[in-house]
């Protein structure tokens, strides 16, 4: 009797939740320059090391009511959200791709995007320890699968080149920094994993979502034209969209051409 496909999907979700717990460690510690391996997880408020039963993804948060068992300080909702999001990503990616090199590529890429999204949203920072190795990993994986080494190489050059050019032009015109080099490195990573075509889709989706949020902030008078948006967060959203529905968007667009 064979194992049901549903079992592997559920198992993938469970693995994803555990990985999501580790991503939370990265999100909290990388901006602070501390080790992601040692020491063991502890309450951010009272610093008490957590017991094993307090580290069960999603379940522990719900059981504790979102508070530390000792000091009763609130635990950020980010923890179960990241765990649930990663679990869903693992399950859906397994269901869609099955065991393959592309499955590994998309999961690694997705995990990197989750960390970059959260860190940039909170700290306006895109850690080199994620983006630079990501460029290498994305290109190496492209040698044996999608998008292919040439498309990956072109994606690296195009992604980094377009954002670097935009940042340089903005600086020369306005004499102030508009985009950081972290965004440039992140787009090089996106290009390495997705190739040059989906890199363009990423930029389009990120610019669109960033514009919508920017206009909303100005309209609600919570900021002005100089309000610093965490563009890496929008790049992460755009890259996730490009990796999933990007090929359909490209096919639709090409169909519009005469």
C-alpha positions as CSV (number, residue, x, y, z in Angstrom):
1,X,0.0,0.0,0.0
2,X,1.5,3.3,-1.1
3,X,1.7,6.4,0.9
4,X,-1.0,9.0,0.2
5,X,0.2,12.2,-1.6
6,X,-1.7,14.1,1.1
7,X,0.8,12.7,3.7
8,X,3.7,14.3,1.9
9,X,1.9,17.6,1.6
10,X,1.1,17.6,5.4
11,X,4.6,16.5,6.2
12,X,6.0,19.3,4.0
13,X,3.8,21.8,5.9
14,X,5.1,20.5,9.3
15,X,8.7,20.8,8.0
16,X,7.9,24.3,6.8
17,X,6.6,25.3,10.2
18,X,9.8,24.2,11.8
19,X,11.9,26.1,9.2
20,X,9.6,29.1,9.8
21,X,10.6,29.0,13.4
22,X,14.3,29.2,12.4
23,X,13.5,32.0,10.0
24,X,12.1,33.9,13.0
25,X,15.4,33.5,14.7
26,X,17.1,35.0,11.6
27,X,14.7,37.9,11.4
28,X,15.3,38.8,15.0
29,X,19.0,38.2,15.3
30,X,20.5,39.2,11.9
31,X,19.8,42.9,12.2
32,X,21.3,42.8,15.7
33,X,24.5,41.1,14.5
34,X,24.1,38.2,16.9
35,X,24.6,34.4,16.1
36,X,21.6,32.6,14.7
37,X,22.9,29.3,16.3
38,X,23.8,30.2,19.8
39,X,22.5,30.9,22.5
40,X,19.2,29.0,22.5
41,X,15.9,30.9,22.0
42,X,14.8,33.1,24.9
43,X,12.1,35.6,25.8
44,X,13.1,39.0,24.3
45,X,11.8,40.7,27.5
46,X,13.0,38.7,30.5
47,X,15.7,36.7,28.6
48,X,14.6,33.4,30.1
49,X,15.6,30.5,27.9
50,X,12.5,28.8,26.3
51,X,11.6,25.2,27.1
52,X,11.1,22.8,24.3
53,X,7.3,22.9,24.6
54,X,7.5,26.7,24.2
55,X,9.2,26.3,20.8
56,X,6.5,24.3,19.0
57,X,5.7,26.3,15.9
58,X,2.3,28.0,16.0
59,X,1.0,25.7,18.8
60,X,3.1,27.2,21.5
61,X,2.0,30.7,20.6
62,X,-1.6,29.8,20.8
63,X,-1.3,27.8,24.0
64,X,0.5,30.7,25.7
65,X,-2.0,33.2,24.5
66,X,0.8,35.2,22.8
67,X,2.6,36.0,26.1
68,X,5.8,34.9,27.8
69,X,5.0,32.2,30.4
70,X,7.2,34.0,33.0
71,X,7.0,37.7,32.6
72,X,3.8,37.8,30.6
73,X,5.2,40.2,28.0
74,X,3.5,40.1,24.7
75,X,5.1,37.9,22.0
76,X,5.0,39.5,18.5
77,X,2.4,38.1,16.2
78,X,5.1,37.9,13.6
79,X,6.3,34.6,15.0
80,X,3.2,32.5,14.2
81,X,2.5,34.4,11.0
82,X,6.0,33.6,9.7
83,X,5.7,29.9,10.8
84,X,2.3,29.6,9.1
85,X,3.4,31.3,6.0
86,X,6.4,29.1,5.6
87,X,4.3,26.0,6.3
88,X,1.9,27.0,3.6
89,X,4.8,27.8,1.2
90,X,6.4,24.3,1.7
91,X,3.1,22.5,1.3
92,X,2.0,24.4,-1.8
93,X,5.5,24.2,-3.4
94,X,5.7,20.4,-2.8
95,X,2.2,20.0,-4.2
96,X,3.0,22.0,-7.3
97,X,6.5,20.9,-8.2
98,X,7.0,17.6,-6.5
99,X,10.5,16.3,-5.7
100,X,12.8,18.2,-8.1
101,X,15.6,20.7,-8.3
102,X,13.1,23.5,-8.9
103,X,11.4,22.6,-5.7
104,X,14.6,23.1,-3.7
105,X,15.3,26.3,-5.6
106,X,11.9,27.8,-5.0
107,X,11.9,26.9,-1.3
108,X,15.4,28.4,-0.7
109,X,14.3,31.5,-2.6
110,X,11.1,31.8,-0.7
111,X,12.8,31.5,2.7
112,X,15.2,34.2,1.7
113,X,12.4,36.5,0.6
114,X,10.5,35.9,3.9
115,X,13.5,37.0,5.9
116,X,14.3,40.0,3.7
117,X,10.7,41.1,3.7
118,X,10.4,41.1,7.5
119,X,13.8,42.6,8.3
120,X,13.5,45.4,5.8
121,X,9.9,46.2,7.0
122,X,11.1,46.5,10.6
123,X,14.7,47.8,10.2
124,X,15.0,49.1,6.6
125,X,17.9,46.7,6.2
126,X,18.7,43.9,3.7
127,X,21.4,41.7,5.3
128,X,24.3,40.9,3.0
129,X,24.5,37.4,4.6
130,X,21.2,36.7,2.8
131,X,21.5,38.5,-0.5
132,X,25.1,37.8,-1.5
133,X,25.1,34.0,-0.8
134,X,21.7,34.1,-2.5
135,X,23.2,35.3,-5.7
136,X,25.6,32.4,-5.7
137,X,23.1,29.7,-4.7
138,X,20.6,30.9,-7.3
139,X,23.1,30.8,-10.1
140,X,24.5,27.4,-9.1
141,X,21.0,25.9,-9.0
142,X,20.3,27.4,-12.4
143,X,23.1,25.3,-13.9
144,X,20.9,22.2,-13.6
145,X,17.4,23.6,-14.0
146,X,15.3,26.7,-14.4
147,X,15.9,29.4,-15.5
148,X,19.2,28.2,-17.0
149,X,22.6,29.6,-16.4
150,X,22.4,32.2,-19.2
151,X,19.1,33.6,-18.1
152,X,20.3,33.6,-14.5
153,X,23.5,35.5,-15.4
154,X,21.5,38.0,-17.4
155,X,19.0,38.3,-14.5
156,X,21.8,39.1,-12.1
157,X,23.2,41.8,-14.4
158,X,19.8,43.2,-15.3
159,X,18.4,43.2,-11.8
160,X,21.4,44.8,-10.2
161,X,22.1,47.1,-13.1
162,X,18.6,48.6,-13.4
163,X,18.4,49.4,-9.7
164,X,22.0,50.7,-9.5
165,X,21.3,52.9,-12.5
166,X,18.1,54.2,-10.9
167,X,19.8,54.9,-7.6
168,X,22.7,56.7,-9.3
169,X,20.4,58.8,-11.4
170,X,18.2,59.7,-8.3
171,X,21.3,60.7,-6.4
172,X,22.7,62.9,-9.2
173,X,19.3,64.7,-9.7
174,X,18.2,65.0,-6.1
175,X,21.6,64.9,-4.3
176,X,20.3,62.4,-1.8
177,X,20.1,58.6,-1.5
178,X,16.9,57.1,-2.9
179,X,17.8,53.4,-3.1
180,X,20.4,51.6,-1.0
181,X,22.9,49.1,-2.2
182,X,21.0,46.4,-0.3
183,X,18.2,46.8,-2.9
184,X,20.7,46.4,-5.7
185,X,22.1,43.2,-4.1
186,X,18.7,41.8,-3.5
187,X,17.7,42.3,-7.1
188,X,20.9,40.5,-8.2
189,X,19.7,37.6,-6.0
190,X,16.2,37.7,-7.6
191,X,17.8,37.7,-11.0
192,X,19.9,34.7,-10.2
193,X,16.9,32.6,-9.1
194,X,14.3,33.8,-11.6
195,X,16.2,34.8,-14.7
196,X,16.0,38.1,-16.6
197,X,12.3,37.9,-17.8
198,X,10.8,37.4,-14.3
199,X,13.2,39.9,-12.9
200,X,11.4,42.5,-15.1
201,X,8.1,41.2,-13.7
202,X,9.5,41.6,-10.2
203,X,10.4,45.2,-10.7
204,X,7.0,45.9,-12.3
205,X,5.1,44.3,-9.4
206,X,7.3,45.9,-6.7
207,X,7.0,49.4,-8.3
208,X,3.2,49.0,-8.6
209,X,2.7,47.9,-5.0
210,X,5.1,50.4,-3.7
211,X,3.3,53.2,-5.6
212,X,-0.1,52.1,-4.2
213,X,1.2,52.1,-0.6
214,X,3.0,55.4,-1.1
215,X,-0.1,57.1,-2.4
216,X,-2.1,55.7,0.4
217,X,0.4,57.0,3.0
218,X,0.3,60.5,1.5
219,X,-3.5,60.4,1.1
220,X,-3.9,59.5,4.8
221,X,-1.4,62.2,5.8
222,X,0.9,59.6,7.5
223,X,3.8,60.7,5.4
224,X,4.9,62.9,2.5
225,X,6.9,62.5,-0.8
226,X,10.1,62.0,1.2
227,X,8.7,59.2,3.4
228,X,11.2,56.3,3.2
229,X,9.4,53.2,2.1
230,X,11.2,49.8,2.7
231,X,11.5,49.0,-1.0
232,X,13.1,45.7,-0.3
233,X,9.8,44.6,1.3
234,X,8.0,45.4,-2.0
235,X,10.7,43.7,-4.0
236,X,10.1,40.6,-1.9
237,X,6.4,40.8,-2.7
238,X,7.1,41.4,-6.4
239,X,9.6,38.5,-6.5
240,X,7.1,36.1,-4.8
241,X,4.4,37.1,-7.3
242,X,6.9,36.7,-10.2
243,X,7.9,33.2,-9.1
244,X,4.3,32.0,-8.9
245,X,2.2,33.9,-11.4
246,X,4.9,35.6,-13.4
247,X,5.0,33.2,-16.3
248,X,1.2,33.7,-16.7
249,X,1.6,37.5,-16.6
250,X,4.3,37.2,-19.3
251,X,2.2,35.0,-21.5
252,X,-0.8,37.4,-21.1
253,X,1.4,40.4,-22.0
254,X,2.9,38.7,-25.1
255,X,-0.6,37.9,-26.2
256,X,-1.4,41.6,-26.3
257,X,1.4,42.3,-28.7
258,X,0.5,42.6,-32.4
